[in-house]
Amino acid sequence: MKIILLGYMGCGKSTIARYLAKSNGLTFIDLDKYIEKKEALSIKEIFSTKGEIYFRLQESIYLKEIIETKDNCILSLGGGTPCYANNMNTILESKIPSIYLRANIPTLVNRLEKEKSTRPLIADLTEEKLIEYIGKHLFERAPFYEQSNFKINVNGKSVLEIAREIETVLH
Ligand code: S3P
């Protein structure tokens, strides 16, 4: 059994994946953490020393590697993963259920303001610029996310509520 969680930065992919994995006896795999381990560098360091294009190439390679080699796991992707290198088609063709955790702009801004430092794309943005950036970026990315097999609105919901909704749609 495999499940893929995707969505914009700050939508809760890793938190929900970790919870679901624990409560269903599955392995939790976070694509960013997997890349960091394989490359022996943090995401921030990969962006600053090797550039975003290198990151996107590695991200696509490691996504395929996990899809092909890992089982019984819940995989949380990076926010950009579905939007580059034909990755969304790879995900859909794998037939692994994909779930979009759909958060609105206020939810994302609220969360990302507090935890932007580890995310190279937004680390240096002021609060005002962050709102504008998320608005535009989400608009560009939503068409990829919306191709997921299932979509769950996460605004104002607890981890437990979201996990239950995911379990319901998958059964
Ligand atoms: C990115 C999201 C990050 C990470 C990288 C790029 C993006 O993952 O992959 O900083 O393009 O949205 P999270 O969504 O887990 O923050």
Boltz pocket constraint, residues with backbone or C-beta under 6 A from the ligand:
constraints:
  - pocket:
      binder: B
      contacts: [[A, 7], [A, 8], [A, 9], [A, 10], [A, 32], [A, 43], [A, 77], [A, 78], [A, 79], [A, 80], [A, 81], [A, 118], [A, 119], [A, 120], [A, 121]]
      max_distance: 6.0
